[in-house]
Amino acid sequence: MVLRDAAAVDIADPVGVYFGTRGGEVYGSADEGATFRTVAAHLPDVLCVRAAVIES
């Protein structure tokens, strides 16, 4: 079981969804939350997550 402590969404289309855990992982979804993958691991407690769309 994963307990979410922080979450954010971006303004992309489709919307990206991200959340962090006290277990030190950050998960991200590029399909509005249908599927998630680990974005970062082995971090301290993740209590805040922010998302941004960076255009090149």
PDBQT receptor file of N, H, CA, C and O in Angstrom, charges set to zero:
ATOM      1  N   MET A   1       0.843  -1.175   0.000  1.00  0.00    +0.000 N 
ATOM      2  CA  MET A   1       0.000   0.000   0.000  1.00  0.00    +0.000 C 
ATOM      3  C   MET A   1       0.887   1.237   0.000  1.00  0.00    +0.000 C 
ATOM      4  O   MET A   1       1.865   1.302   0.745  1.00  0.00    +0.000 OA
ATOM      5  N   VAL A   2       0.546   2.233  -0.846  1.00  0.00    +0.000 N 
ATOM      6  H   VAL A   2      -0.248   2.180  -1.451  1.00  0.00    +0.000 HD
ATOM      7  CA  VAL A   2       1.287   3.485  -0.939  1.00  0.00    +0.000 C 
ATOM      8  C   VAL A   2       0.417   4.593  -0.373  1.00  0.00    +0.000 C 
ATOM      9  O   VAL A   2      -0.716   4.793  -0.810  1.00  0.00    +0.000 OA
ATOM     10  N   LEU A   3       0.959   5.312   0.604  1.00  0.00    +0.000 N 
ATOM     11  H   LEU A   3       1.879   5.150   0.959  1.00  0.00    +0.000 HD
ATOM     12  CA  LEU A   3       0.238   6.447   1.174  1.00  0.00    +0.000 C 
ATOM     13  C   LEU A   3       0.765   7.730   0.544  1.00  0.00    +0.000 C 
ATOM     14  O   LEU A   3       1.958   8.024   0.626  1.00  0.00    +0.000 OA
ATOM     15  N   ARG A   4      -0.115   8.481  -0.077  1.00  0.00    +0.000 N 
ATOM     16  H   ARG A   4      -1.084   8.241  -0.144  1.00  0.00    +0.000 HD
ATOM     17  CA  ARG A   4       0.253   9.719  -0.748  1.00  0.00    +0.000 C 
ATOM     18  C   ARG A   4       0.273  10.853   0.256  1.00  0.00    +0.000 C 
ATOM     19  O   ARG A   4      -0.656  10.999   1.051  1.00  0.00    +0.000 OA
ATOM     20  N   ASP A   5       1.346  11.676   0.226  1.00  0.00    +0.000 N 
ATOM     21  H   ASP A   5       2.100  11.558  -0.420  1.00  0.00    +0.000 HD
ATOM     22  CA  ASP A   5       1.440  12.839   1.089  1.00  0.00    +0.000 C 
ATOM     23  C   ASP A   5       1.470  14.141   0.313  1.00  0.00    +0.000 C 
ATOM     24  O   ASP A   5       1.197  15.197   0.885  1.00  0.00    +0.000 OA
ATOM     25  N   ALA A   6       1.790  14.100  -0.954  1.00  0.00    +0.000 N 
ATOM     26  H   ALA A   6       2.012  13.242  -1.418  1.00  0.00    +0.000 HD
ATOM     27  CA  ALA A   6       1.877  15.315  -1.759  1.00  0.00    +0.000 C 
ATOM     28  C   ALA A   6       1.422  14.987  -3.169  1.00  0.00    +0.000 C 
ATOM     29  O   ALA A   6       1.683  13.891  -3.665  1.00  0.00    +0.000 OA
ATOM     30  N   ALA A   7       0.746  15.923  -3.819  1.00  0.00    +0.000 N 
ATOM     31  H   ALA A   7       0.534  16.813  -3.416  1.00  0.00    +0.000 HD
ATOM     32  CA  ALA A   7       0.279  15.674  -5.181  1.00  0.00    +0.000 C 
ATOM     33  C   ALA A   7       0.249  16.973  -5.971  1.00  0.00    +0.000 C 
ATOM     34  O   ALA A   7       0.136  18.061  -5.405  1.00  0.00    +0.000 OA
ATOM     35  N   ALA A   8       0.352  16.840  -7.287  1.00  0.00    +0.000 N 
ATOM     36  H   ALA A   8       0.444  15.956  -7.746  1.00  0.00    +0.000 HD
ATOM     37  CA  ALA A   8       0.279  17.997  -8.178  1.00  0.00    +0.000 C 
ATOM     38  C   ALA A   8      -0.170  17.516  -9.552  1.00  0.00    +0.000 C 
ATOM     39  O   ALA A   8      -0.054  16.336  -9.883  1.00  0.00    +0.000 OA
ATOM     40  N   VAL A   9      -0.680  18.444 -10.336  1.00  0.00    +0.000 N 
ATOM     41  H   VAL A   9      -0.774  19.403 -10.067  1.00  0.00    +0.000 HD
ATOM     42  CA  VAL A   9      -1.011  18.185 -11.733  1.00  0.00    +0.000 C 
ATOM     43  C   VAL A   9      -0.374  19.269 -12.584  1.00  0.00    +0.000 C 
ATOM     44  O   VAL A   9      -0.071  20.354 -12.086  1.00  0.00    +0.000 OA
ATOM     45  N   ASP A  10      -0.168  18.984 -13.871  1.00  0.00    +0.000 N 
ATOM     46  H   ASP A  10      -0.414  18.103 -14.275  1.00  0.00    +0.000 HD
ATOM     47  CA  ASP A  10       0.356  19.998 -14.779  1.00  0.00    +0.000 C 
ATOM     48  C   ASP A  10      -0.747  20.465 -15.722  1.00  0.00    +0.000 C 
ATOM     49  O   ASP A  10      -1.902  20.058 -15.595  1.00  0.00    +0.000 OA
ATOM     50  N   ILE A  11      -0.378  21.317 -16.663  1.00  0.00    +0.000 N 
ATOM     51  H   ILE A  11       0.560  21.647 -16.766  1.00  0.00    +0.000 HD
ATOM     52  CA  ILE A  11      -1.385  21.871 -17.585  1.00  0.00    +0.000 C 
ATOM     53  C   ILE A  11      -1.279  21.253 -18.982  1.00  0.00    +0.000 C 
ATOM     54  O   ILE A  11      -1.838  21.782 -19.943  1.00  0.00    +0.000 OA
ATOM     55  N   ALA A  12      -0.571  20.148 -19.088  1.00  0.00    +0.000 N 
ATOM     56  H   ALA A  12      -0.117  19.718 -18.307  1.00  0.00    +0.000 HD
ATOM     57  CA  ALA A  12      -0.422  19.490 -20.389  1.00  0.00    +0.000 C 
ATOM     58  C   ALA A  12      -1.755  18.887 -20.826  1.00  0.00    +0.000 C 
ATOM     59  O   ALA A  12      -2.708  18.824 -20.049  1.00  0.00    +0.000 OA
ATOM     60  N   ASP A  13      -1.805  18.448 -22.073  1.00  0.00    +0.000 N 
ATOM     61  H   ASP A  13      -1.031  18.499 -22.705  1.00  0.00    +0.000 HD
ATOM     62  CA  ASP A  13      -2.984  17.777 -22.592  1.00  0.00    +0.000 C 
ATOM     63  C   ASP A  13      -2.529  16.465 -23.221  1.00  0.00    +0.000 C 
ATOM     64  O   ASP A  13      -1.968  16.501 -24.316  1.00  0.00    +0.000 OA
ATOM     65  N   PRO A  14      -2.736  15.323 -22.601  1.00  0.00    +0.000 N 
ATOM     66  CA  PRO A  14      -3.527  15.083 -21.397  1.00  0.00    +0.000 C 
ATOM     67  C   PRO A  14      -2.774  15.530 -20.136  1.00  0.00    +0.000 C 
ATOM     68  O   PRO A  14      -1.552  15.673 -20.142  1.00  0.00    +0.000 OA
ATOM     69  N   VAL A  15      -3.521  15.740 -19.079  1.00  0.00    +0.000 N 
ATOM     70  H   VAL A  15      -4.514  15.623 -19.074  1.00  0.00    +0.000 HD
ATOM     71  CA  VAL A  15      -2.977  16.245 -17.825  1.00  0.00    +0.000 C 
ATOM     72  C   VAL A  15      -2.021  15.225 -17.210  1.00  0.00    +0.000 C 
ATOM     73  O   VAL A  15      -2.307  14.029 -17.178  1.00  0.00    +0.000 OA
ATOM     74  N   GLY A  16      -0.883  15.718 -16.725  1.00  0.00    +0.000 N 
ATOM     75  H   GLY A  16      -0.650  16.691 -16.752  1.00  0.00    +0.000 HD
ATOM     76  CA  GLY A  16       0.053  14.883 -15.974  1.00  0.00    +0.000 C 
ATOM     77  C   GLY A  16      -0.301  14.938 -14.495  1.00  0.00    +0.000 C 
ATOM     78  O   GLY A  16      -0.656  15.997 -13.977  1.00  0.00    +0.000 OA
ATOM     79  N   VAL A  17      -0.205  13.819 -13.825  1.00  0.00    +0.000 N 
ATOM     80  H   VAL A  17       0.085  12.959 -14.245  1.00  0.00    +0.000 HD
ATOM     81  CA  VAL A  17      -0.512  13.722 -12.396  1.00  0.00    +0.000 C 
ATOM     82  C   VAL A  17       0.724  13.175 -11.694  1.00  0.00    +0.000 C 
ATOM     83  O   VAL A  17       1.340  12.222 -12.172  1.00  0.00    +0.000 OA
ATOM     84  N   TYR A  18       1.092  13.777 -10.553  1.00  0.00    +0.000 N 
ATOM     85  H   TYR A  18       0.592  14.551 -10.165  1.00  0.00    +0.000 HD
ATOM     86  CA  TYR A  18       2.297  13.391  -9.833  1.00  0.00    +0.000 C 
ATOM     87  C   TYR A  18       1.990  13.316  -8.354  1.00  0.00    +0.000 C 
ATOM     88  O   TYR A  18       1.202  14.112  -7.845  1.00  0.00    +0.000 OA
ATOM     89  N   PHE A  19       2.610  12.354  -7.642  1.00  0.00    +0.000 N 
ATOM     90  H   PHE A  19       3.250  11.707  -8.055  1.00  0.00    +0.000 HD
ATOM     91  CA  PHE A  19       2.460  12.334  -6.199  1.00  0.00    +0.000 C 
ATOM     92  C   PHE A  19       3.719  11.788  -5.540  1.00  0.00    +0.000 C 
ATOM     93  O   PHE A  19       4.464  11.002  -6.126  1.00  0.00    +0.000 OA
ATOM     94  N   GLY A  20       3.933  12.229  -4.304  1.00  0.00    +0.000 N 
ATOM     95  H   GLY A  20       3.328  12.868  -3.829  1.00  0.00    +0.000 HD
ATOM     96  CA  GLY A  20       5.081  11.795  -3.529  1.00  0.00    +0.000 C 
ATOM     97  C   GLY A  20       4.629  11.082  -2.270  1.00  0.00    +0.000 C 
ATOM     98  O   GLY A  20       3.496  11.249  -1.817  1.00  0.00    +0.000 OA
ATOM     99  N   THR A  21       5.528  10.282  -1.709  1.00  0.00    +0.000 N 
ATOM    100  H   THR A  21       6.448  10.145  -2.077  1.00  0.00    +0.000 HD
ATOM    101  CA  THR A  21       5.193   9.470  -0.545  1.00  0.00    +0.000 C 
ATOM    102  C   THR A  21       6.203   9.701   0.577  1.00  0.00    +0.000 C 
ATOM    103  O   THR A  21       7.305  10.202   0.352  1.00  0.00    +0.000 OA
ATOM    104  N   ARG A  22       5.801   9.324   1.787  1.00  0.00    +0.000 N 
ATOM    105  H   ARG A  22       4.906   8.918   1.969  1.00  0.00    +0.000 HD
ATOM    106  CA  ARG A  22       6.727   9.366   2.925  1.00  0.00    +0.000 C 
ATOM    107  C   ARG A  22       7.783   8.271   2.811  1.00  0.00    +0.000 C 
ATOM    108  O   ARG A  22       8.764   8.270   3.556  1.00  0.00    +0.000 OA
ATOM    109  N   GLY A  23       7.587   7.357   1.897  1.00  0.00    +0.000 N 
ATOM    110  H   GLY A  23       6.790   7.358   1.292  1.00  0.00    +0.000 HD
ATOM    111  CA  GLY A  23       8.589   6.330   1.638  1.00  0.00    +0.000 C 
ATOM    112  C   GLY A  23       9.711   6.815   0.733  1.00  0.00    +0.000 C 
ATOM    113  O   GLY A  23      10.643   6.062   0.451  1.00  0.00    +0.000 OA
ATOM    114  N   GLY A  24       9.637   8.082   0.267  1.00  0.00    +0.000 N 
ATOM    115  H   GLY A  24       8.879   8.694   0.496  1.00  0.00    +0.000 HD
ATOM    116  CA  GLY A  24      10.695   8.657  -0.541  1.00  0.00    +0.000 C 
ATOM    117  C   GLY A  24      10.588   8.408  -2.025  1.00  0.00    +0.000 C 
ATOM    118  O   GLY A  24      11.596   8.469  -2.730  1.00  0.00    +0.000 OA
ATOM    119  N   GLU A  25       9.396   8.129  -2.521  1.00  0.00    +0.000 N 
ATOM    120  H   GLU A  25       8.578   8.080  -1.948  1.00  0.00    +0.000 HD
ATOM    121  CA  GLU A  25       9.209   7.947  -3.959  1.00  0.00    +0.000 C 
ATOM    122  C   GLU A  25       8.326   9.053  -4.532  1.00  0.00    +0.000 C 
ATOM    123  O   GLU A  25       7.465   9.604  -3.846  1.00  0.00    +0.000 OA
ATOM    124  N   VAL A  26       8.563   9.361  -5.808  1.00  0.00    +0.000 N 
ATOM    125  H   VAL A  26       9.263   8.913  -6.365  1.00  0.00    +0.000 HD
ATOM    126  CA  VAL A  26       7.694  10.256  -6.568  1.00  0.00    +0.000 C 
ATOM    127  C   VAL A  26       7.224   9.470  -7.778  1.00  0.00    +0.000 C 
ATOM    128  O   VAL A  26       8.027   8.872  -8.494  1.00  0.00    +0.000 OA
ATOM    129  N   TYR A  27       5.920   9.475  -8.001  1.00  0.00    +0.000 N 
ATOM    130  H   TYR A  27       5.267   9.960  -7.420  1.00  0.00    +0.000 HD
ATOM    131  CA  TYR A  27       5.310   8.768  -9.122  1.00  0.00    +0.000 C 
ATOM    132  C   TYR A  27       4.695   9.783 -10.067  1.00  0.00    +0.000 C 
ATOM    133  O   TYR A  27       4.219  10.833  -9.634  1.00  0.00    +0.000 OA
ATOM    134  N   GLY A  28       4.704   9.470 -11.368  1.00  0.00    +0.000 N 
ATOM    135  H   GLY A  28       5.091   8.618 -11.719  1.00  0.00    +0.000 HD
ATOM    136  CA  GLY A  28       4.120  10.354 -12.348  1.00  0.00    +0.000 C 
ATOM    137  C   GLY A  28       3.277   9.603 -13.352  1.00  0.00    +0.000 C 
ATOM    138  O   GLY A  28       3.519   8.432 -13.644  1.00  0.00    +0.000 OA
ATOM    139  N   SER A  29       2.271  10.304 -13.883  1.00  0.00    +0.000 N 
ATOM    140  H   SER A  29       2.075  11.256 -13.646  1.00  0.00    +0.000 HD
ATOM    141  CA  SER A  29       1.385   9.752 -14.896  1.00  0.00    +0.000 C 
ATOM    142  C   SER A  29       1.245  10.757 -16.023  1.00  0.00    +0.000 C 
ATOM    143  O   SER A  29       0.937  11.923 -15.774  1.00  0.00    +0.000 OA
ATOM    144  N   ALA A  30       1.462  10.331 -17.241  1.00  0.00    +0.000 N 
ATOM    145  H   ALA A  30       1.712   9.384 -17.443  1.00  0.00    +0.000 HD
ATOM    146  CA  ALA A  30       1.292  11.203 -18.405  1.00  0.00    +0.000 C 
ATOM    147  C   ALA A  30      -0.062  10.997 -19.072  1.00  0.00    +0.000 C 
ATOM    148  O   ALA A  30      -0.336  11.580 -20.121  1.00  0.00    +0.000 OA
ATOM    149  N   ASP A  31      -0.917  10.161 -18.458  1.00  0.00    +0.000 N 
ATOM    150  H   ASP A  31      -0.695   9.688 -17.605  1.00  0.00    +0.000 HD
ATOM    151  CA  ASP A  31      -2.212   9.853 -19.069  1.00  0.00    +0.000 C 
ATOM    152  C   ASP A  31      -3.375  10.074 -18.089  1.00  0.00    +0.000 C 
ATOM    153  O   ASP A  31      -4.283   9.251 -17.973  1.00  0.00    +0.000 OA
ATOM    154  N   GLU A  32      -3.312  11.200 -17.401  1.00  0.00    +0.000 N 
ATOM    155  H   GLU A  32      -2.574  11.869 -17.496  1.00  0.00    +0.000 HD
ATOM    156  CA  GLU A  32      -4.383  11.626 -16.492  1.00  0.00    +0.000 C 
ATOM    157  C   GLU A  32      -4.627  10.641 -15.353  1.00  0.00    +0.000 C 
ATOM    158  O   GLU A  32      -5.740  10.562 -14.833  1.00  0.00    +0.000 OA
ATOM    159  N   GLY A  33      -3.597   9.890 -14.960  1.00  0.00    +0.000 N 
ATOM    160  H   GLY A  33      -2.693   9.955 -15.383  1.00  0.00    +0.000 HD
ATOM    161  CA  GLY A  33      -3.716   8.989 -13.827  1.00  0.00    +0.000 C 
ATOM    162  C   GLY A  33      -4.114   7.572 -14.163  1.00  0.00    +0.000 C 
ATOM    163  O   GLY A  33      -4.327   6.765 -13.258  1.00  0.00    +0.000 OA
ATOM    164  N   ALA A  34      -4.221   7.243 -15.441  1.00  0.00    +0.000 N 
ATOM    165  H   ALA A  34      -4.048   7.898 -16.176  1.00  0.00    +0.000 HD
ATOM    166  CA  ALA A  34      -4.575   5.867 -15.817  1.00  0.00    +0.000 C 
ATOM    167  C   ALA A  34      -3.455   4.895 -15.452  1.00  0.00    +0.000 C 
ATOM    168  O   ALA A  34      -3.719   3.783 -14.996  1.00  0.00    +0.000 OA
ATOM    169  N   THR A  35      -2.205   5.315 -15.654  1.00  0.00    +0.000 N 
ATOM    170  H   THR A  35      -1.990   6.219 -16.025  1.00  0.00    +0.000 HD
ATOM    171  CA  THR A  35      -1.047   4.507 -15.280  1.00  0.00    +0.000 C 
ATOM    172  C   THR A  35      -0.003   5.417 -14.642  1.00  0.00    +0.000 C 
ATOM    173  O   THR A  35       0.062   6.606 -14.953  1.00  0.00    +0.000 OA
ATOM    174  N   PHE A  36       0.812   4.863 -13.751  1.00  0.00    +0.000 N 
ATOM    175  H   PHE A  36       0.760   3.897 -13.498  1.00  0.00    +0.000 HD
ATOM    176  CA  PHE A  36       1.868   5.616 -13.085  1.00  0.00    +0.000 C 
ATOM    177  C   PHE A  36       3.191   4.888 -13.232  1.00  0.00    +0.000 C 
ATOM    178  O   PHE A  36       3.224   3.668 -13.387  1.00  0.00    +0.000 OA
ATOM    179  N   ARG A  37       4.282   5.644 -13.183  1.00  0.00    +0.000 N 
ATOM    180  H   ARG A  37       4.254   6.636 -13.057  1.00  0.00    +0.000 HD
ATOM    181  CA  ARG A  37       5.622   5.070 -13.150  1.00  0.00    +0.000 C 
ATOM    182  C   ARG A  37       6.421   5.822 -12.091  1.00  0.00    +0.000 C 
ATOM    183  O   ARG A  37       6.098   6.962 -11.759  1.00  0.00    +0.000 OA
ATOM    184  N   THR A  38       7.446   5.194 -11.571  1.00  0.00    +0.000 N 
ATOM    185  H   THR A  38       7.708   4.268 -11.841  1.00  0.00    +0.000 HD
ATOM    186  CA  THR A  38       8.304   5.833 -10.579  1.00  0.00    +0.000 C 
ATOM    187  C   THR A  38       9.177   6.864 -11.279  1.00  0.00    +0.000 C 
ATOM    188  O   THR A  38       9.879   6.542 -12.238  1.00  0.00    +0.000 OA
ATOM    189  N   VAL A  39       9.134   8.096 -10.802  1.00  0.00    +0.000 N 
ATOM    190  H   VAL A  39       8.564   8.358 -10.024  1.00  0.00    +0.000 HD
ATOM    191  CA  VAL A  39       9.942   9.184 -11.361  1.00  0.00    +0.000 C 
ATOM    192  C   VAL A  39      11.230   9.346 -10.560  1.00  0.00    +0.000 C 
ATOM    193  O   VAL A  39      12.281   9.635 -11.132  1.00  0.00    +0.000 OA
ATOM    194  N   ALA A  40      11.158   9.164  -9.248  1.00  0.00    +0.000 N 
ATOM    195  H   ALA A  40      10.304   8.929  -8.783  1.00  0.00    +0.000 HD
ATOM    196  CA  ALA A  40      12.334   9.263  -8.374  1.00  0.00    +0.000 C 
ATOM    197  C   ALA A  40      12.130   8.330  -7.186  1.00  0.00    +0.000 C 
ATOM    198  O   ALA A  40      10.999   8.061  -6.780  1.00  0.00    +0.000 OA
ATOM    199  N   ALA A  41      13.240   7.841  -6.634  1.00  0.00    +0.000 N 
ATOM    200  H   ALA A  41      14.159   8.059  -6.964  1.00  0.00    +0.000 HD
ATOM    201  CA  ALA A  41      13.167   6.942  -5.478  1.00  0.00    +0.000 C 
ATOM    202  C   ALA A  41      14.341   7.223  -4.553  1.00  0.00    +0.000 C 
ATOM    203  O   ALA A  41      15.265   7.955  -4.907  1.00  0.00    +0.000 OA
ATOM    204  N   HIS A  42      14.293   6.638  -3.373  1.00  0.00    +0.000 N 
ATOM    205  H   HIS A  42      13.542   6.043  -3.085  1.00  0.00    +0.000 HD
ATOM    206  CA  HIS A  42      15.355   6.750  -2.374  1.00  0.00    +0.000 C 
ATOM    207  C   HIS A  42      15.541   8.189  -1.905  1.00  0.00    +0.000 C 
ATOM    208  O   HIS A  42      16.663   8.604  -1.614  1.00  0.00    +0.000 OA
ATOM    209  N   LEU A  43      14.463   8.947  -1.829  1.00  0.00    +0.000 N 
ATOM    210  H   LEU A  43      13.551   8.610  -2.065  1.00  0.00    +0.000 HD
ATOM    211  CA  LEU A  43      14.487  10.317  -1.323  1.00  0.00    +0.000 C 
ATOM    212  C   LEU A  43      14.048  10.318   0.139  1.00  0.00    +0.000 C 
ATOM    213  O   LEU A  43      13.507   9.325   0.625  1.00  0.00    +0.000 OA
ATOM    214  N   PRO A  44      14.277  11.432   0.843  1.00  0.00    +0.000 N 
ATOM    215  CA  PRO A  44      13.646  11.563   2.155  1.00  0.00    +0.000 C 
ATOM    216  C   PRO A  44      12.128  11.662   1.977  1.00  0.00    +0.000 C 
ATOM    217  O   PRO A  44      11.642  11.658   0.846  1.00  0.00    +0.000 OA
ATOM    218  N   ASP A  45      11.386  11.749   3.061  1.00  0.00    +0.000 N 
ATOM    219  H   ASP A  45      11.781  11.752   3.979  1.00  0.00    +0.000 HD
ATOM    220  CA  ASP A  45       9.929  11.917   2.971  1.00  0.00    +0.000 C 
ATOM    221  C   ASP A  45       9.590  13.009   1.958  1.00  0.00    +0.000 C 
ATOM    222  O   ASP A  45      10.142  14.107   2.023  1.00  0.00    +0.000 OA
ATOM    223  N   VAL A  46       8.695  12.716   1.032  1.00  0.00    +0.000 N 
ATOM    224  H   VAL A  46       8.247  11.823   0.979  1.00  0.00    +0.000 HD
ATOM    225  CA  VAL A  46       8.278  13.707   0.030  1.00  0.00    +0.000 C 
ATOM    226  C   VAL A  46       6.977  14.332   0.517  1.00  0.00    +0.000 C 
ATOM    227  O   VAL A  46       5.920  13.701   0.479  1.00  0.00    +0.000 OA
ATOM    228  N   LEU A  47       7.065  15.572   0.971  1.00  0.00    +0.000 N 
ATOM    229  H   LEU A  47       7.923  16.084   1.002  1.00  0.00    +0.000 HD
ATOM    230  CA  LEU A  47       5.914  16.258   1.551  1.00  0.00    +0.000 C 
ATOM    231  C   LEU A  47       5.351  17.331   0.626  1.00  0.00    +0.000 C 
ATOM    232  O   LEU A  47       4.296  17.897   0.914  1.00  0.00    +0.000 OA
ATOM    233  N   CYS A  48       6.035  17.620  -0.478  1.00  0.00    +0.000 N 
ATOM    234  H   CYS A  48       6.891  17.160  -0.712  1.00  0.00    +0.000 HD
ATOM    235  CA  CYS A  48       5.569  18.639  -1.417  1.00  0.00    +0.000 C 
ATOM    236  C   CYS A  48       5.982  18.223  -2.825  1.00  0.00    +0.000 C 
ATOM    237  O   CYS A  48       7.118  17.800  -3.044  1.00  0.00    +0.000 OA
ATOM    238  N   VAL A  49       5.069  18.342  -3.770  1.00  0.00    +0.000 N 
ATOM    239  H   VAL A  49       4.147  18.686  -3.593  1.00  0.00    +0.000 HD
ATOM    240  CA  VAL A  49       5.352  18.055  -5.177  1.00  0.00    +0.000 C 
ATOM    241  C   VAL A  49       4.807  19.210  -5.996  1.00  0.00    +0.000 C 
ATOM    242  O   VAL A  49       3.688  19.666  -5.763  1.00  0.00    +0.000 OA
ATOM    243  N   ARG A  50       5.586  19.682  -6.946  1.00  0.00    +0.000 N 
ATOM    244  H   ARG A  50       6.495  19.311  -7.135  1.00  0.00    +0.000 HD
ATOM    245  CA  ARG A  50       5.138  20.723  -7.879  1.00  0.00    +0.000 C 
ATOM    246  C   ARG A  50       5.365  20.219  -9.300  1.00  0.00    +0.000 C 
ATOM    247  O   ARG A  50       6.298  19.461  -9.564  1.00  0.00    +0.000 OA
ATOM    248  N   ALA A  51       4.510  20.648 -10.195  1.00  0.00    +0.000 N 
ATOM    249  H   ALA A  51       3.752  21.265  -9.980  1.00  0.00    +0.000 HD
ATOM    250  CA  ALA A  51       4.615  20.223 -11.591  1.00  0.00    +0.000 C 
ATOM    251  C   ALA A  51       4.629  21.436 -12.500  1.00  0.00    +0.000 C 
ATOM    252  O   ALA A  51       3.996  22.450 -12.205  1.00  0.00    +0.000 OA
ATOM    253  N   ALA A  52       5.351  21.333 -13.602  1.00  0.00    +0.000 N 
ATOM    254  H   ALA A  52       5.865  20.510 -13.842  1.00  0.00    +0.000 HD
ATOM    255  CA  ALA A  52       5.398  22.406 -14.583  1.00  0.00    +0.000 C 
ATOM    256  C   ALA A  52       5.573  21.792 -15.966  1.00  0.00    +0.000 C 
ATOM    257  O   ALA A  52       6.145  20.711 -16.107  1.00  0.00    +0.000 OA
ATOM    258  N   VAL A  53       5.090  22.471 -16.957  1.00  0.00    +0.000 N 
ATOM    259  H   VAL A  53       4.626  23.349 -16.843  1.00  0.00    +0.000 HD
ATOM    260  CA  VAL A  53       5.310  22.074 -18.341  1.00  0.00    +0.000 C 
ATOM    261  C   VAL A  53       6.415  22.968 -18.887  1.00  0.00    +0.000 C 
ATOM    262  O   VAL A  53       6.296  24.193 -18.871  1.00  0.00    +0.000 OA
ATOM    263  N   ILE A  54       7.478  22.356 -19.365  1.00  0.00    +0.000 N 
ATOM    264  H   ILE A  54       7.574  21.361 -19.378  1.00  0.00    +0.000 HD
ATOM    265  CA  ILE A  54       8.606  23.104 -19.913  1.00  0.00    +0.000 C 
ATOM    266  C   ILE A  54       8.582  22.947 -21.421  1.00  0.00    +0.000 C 
ATOM    267  O   ILE A  54       8.695  21.838 -21.944  1.00  0.00    +0.000 OA
ATOM    268  N   GLU A  55       8.437  24.056 -22.109  1.00  0.00    +0.000 N 
ATOM    269  H   GLU A  55       8.345  24.956 -21.685  1.00  0.00    +0.000 HD
ATOM    270  CA  GLU A  55       8.393  24.029 -23.571  1.00  0.00    +0.000 C 
ATOM    271  C   GLU A  55       9.730  24.446 -24.122  1.00  0.00    +0.000 C 
ATOM    272  O   GLU A  55      10.368  25.362 -23.603  1.00  0.00    +0.000 OA
ATOM    273  N   SER A  56      10.163  23.769 -25.185  1.00  0.00    +0.000 N 
ATOM    274  H   SER A  56       9.645  23.025 -25.606  1.00  0.00    +0.000 HD
ATOM    275  CA  SER A  56      11.457  24.124 -25.783  1.00  0.00    +0.000 C 
ATOM    276  C   SER A  56      11.286  24.879 -27.062  1.00  0.00    +0.000 C 
ATOM    277  O   SER A  56      12.274  25.253 -27.694  1.00  0.00    +0.000 OA
TER     278      SER A  56
